[in-house]
Amino acid sequence: MKVLDARLEKDLTKAKETIVPIELSLSRRALLIGAAQAVSAFALRRPVSAAETPPKMVVTRDPNCGCCRGWVTHMRKAGFPVEIVEVADVTPLKTRLGVPDSLMSCHTAEIGGYVVEGHVPAEAIKRLLIERPKVTGLAVAGMPVGSPGMQVPGQAPEDYDVVIFSASRQHVFARYRGLQQI
């Protein structure tokens, strides 16, 4: 056993003598390339992007409302997968989801943990899903002419607000004229 210990000690001493320290020197170029790679990797990890397929949207509507069909068509053209639920009275759902009375409209959608009330443009919903604020959702109160699903041939579109809301707060998220943000 002593012979084996002596050999191991001799081999260990020899190995220590042959280890050569390596000096690393980073050039400015290598540092910049590494930083760029790190930023790229972080940017690619975003949870939602405008190019991704949005989550499924569930729209609850009155089966007799034609403008709701127009809004759903607008959502589908924008790439949203939409499931439609038809009920005679949407008001109990609106109340349960926390839509303020002043913002109620003809249909209510649920998407990605948010509520979308009324004729909200697809671009505003995409922005909501990218930014992910801690709110209940978005709403367009009433039925403004020119909003998605409310286009009337020969009539100029109205200006309207897309309101972001929560249980304790409401404020303007975006302003639109027809389908164009202003």
Secondary structure as the mmCIF struct_conf table of DSSP 4:
data_model
#
loop_
_struct_conf.conf_type_id
_struct_conf.id
_struct_conf.beg_label_comp_id
_struct_conf.beg_label_asym_id
_struct_conf.beg_label_seq_id
_struct_conf.end_label_comp_id
_struct_conf.end_label_asym_id
_struct_conf.end_label_seq_id
HELX_RH_AL_P HELX_RH_AL_P1 LYS A 2 THR A 18
HELX_LH_PP_P HELX_LH_PP_P1 PRO A 21 GLU A 23
HELX_RH_AL_P HELX_RH_AL_P2 ARG A 28 ALA A 43
TURN_TY1_P TURN_TY1_P1 LEU A 44 ARG A 45
BEND BEND1 PRO A 47 PRO A 47
TURN_TY1_P TURN_TY1_P2 ALA A 50 ALA A 51
BEND BEND2 GLU A 52 GLU A 52
HELX_LH_PP_P HELX_LH_PP_P2 THR A 53 LYS A 56
STRN STRN1 MET A 57 ARG A 61
TURN_TY1_P TURN_TY1_P3 PRO A 63 ASN A 64
HELX_RH_AL_P HELX_RH_AL_P3 GLY A 66 LYS A 77
TURN_TY1_P TURN_TY1_P4 ALA A 78 GLY A 79
STRN STRN2 VAL A 82 GLU A 86
BEND BEND3 ALA A 88 ALA A 88
HELX_RH_AL_P HELX_RH_AL_P4 THR A 91 LEU A 97
TURN_TY1_P TURN_TY1_P5 GLY A 98 GLY A 98
HELX_RH_3T_P HELX_RH_3T_P1 ASP A 101 LEU A 103
BEND BEND4 CYS A 106 CYS A 106
STRN STRN3 HIS A 107 ILE A 111
TURN_TY1_P TURN_TY1_P6 GLY A 112 GLY A 113
STRN STRN4 TYR A 114 GLY A 118
BEND BEND5 HIS A 119 HIS A 119
HELX_RH_AL_P HELX_RH_AL_P5 ALA A 122 GLU A 131
BEND BEND6 LYS A 134 THR A 136
STRN STRN5 GLY A 137 VAL A 140
BEND BEND7 GLY A 142 GLY A 142
TURN_TY1_P TURN_TY1_P7 VAL A 145 GLY A 146
BEND BEND8 SER A 147 SER A 147
TURN_TY1_P TURN_TY1_P8 PRO A 148 GLY A 149
TURN_TY1_P TURN_TY1_P9 PRO A 153 GLY A 154
BEND BEND9 GLN A 155 GLN A 155
HELX_LH_PP_P HELX_LH_PP_P3 ALA A 156 GLU A 158
STRN STRN6 ASP A 159 PHE A 165
BEND BEND10 ALA A 167 SER A 168
STRN STRN7 GLN A 170 ARG A 177
TURN_TY1_P TURN_TY1_P10 GLY A 178 LEU A 179
STRN STRN8 GLN A 180 GLN A 181
#
